[in-house]
Amino acid sequence: MTPTVLLLVLGSALVHATWNLWAKQLGPQVRSVPLTWILTTLSSLIYAPVGLAMLAQGAWRPAPPALVWIAGSGVIHVAYFFLLLRGYRVGDLSLVYPVARGTGPLLAALGAIALFGEQPNALSIAGVLLVAAGVIVLTARRPSPEGRRLAPGLG
């Protein structure tokens, strides 16, 4: 792994951890659309210089199809943020967040198989099943008096 890639990964982890710390500390009443835009703008400002430097150095020239995928990814992430913050407002962050993060690998694997004809091997299937099992262990509970099996924020 090159030092640049390592710095990007560590920087991403720092920004991600900061976003979740702020969301937890600010409380449910603040976890809303403005917070989503503030944190997304901060992330964009942090990563924009890296992207611009790569473009200026000619390290990457996006083709038009790549721009469509990038825009689609942006739309999906905005929807994800809205749903995540909604879950945070009504549920416990320490439950909603791991479930939200644990669902991603399962959906990505299913999407890769359905959309791109991927042929998963035994190791990748085991990984997806372990993540899914972790999500099930986190969310499994007896029905509430109202008959609900899911904790608030997971629906």
Secondary structure, 3 states (H helix, E strand, C coil): CCHHHHHHHHHHHHHHHHHHHHHHHHCCCCCCHHHHHHHHHHHHHHHHHHHHHHHHCCCCCCCHHHHHHHHHHHHHHHHHHHHHHHHHHHCCHHHHHHHHHHHHHHHHHHHHHHHHCCCCCHHHHHHHHHHHHHHHHHHCCCCCCCCCCCCCCCC
